[in-house]
Amino acid sequence: MQNTVLDERSISAITLLAEGKVSAERTYNGHHLVESSSTEGACYLVTAHSCTCPDAKYRHTTCKHQIAIRIAAVLAGAAIENEERAF
């Protein structure tokens, strides 16, 4: 695999966020629901370090769903900082 700043999984994660497929609210013991990009109506339970998708389960890798959750957390933190600075 080529070591680039934005690899294929990262780009897919950004796409999931842009398409609104990542739930903002946590459910089921701190997990987020993330819609599958390949199976209509399917969702995965995701945290920053685990996912129920086949990529994470069988390849034992950080999947695009986990990356999306991590990016969403950074963006949420930045939004909170901006709100606090506004006051």
Buried (B, 14 or more C-beta within 10 A) or exposed (E): EEEEEEBEBBEBBBEBBEEEBBBEEEEEEEBBBBBBBEEEEEBBBBBBEBBBBEBBEEEEEBBBBBBBBBBBEEEEEEEEEEEEEEE
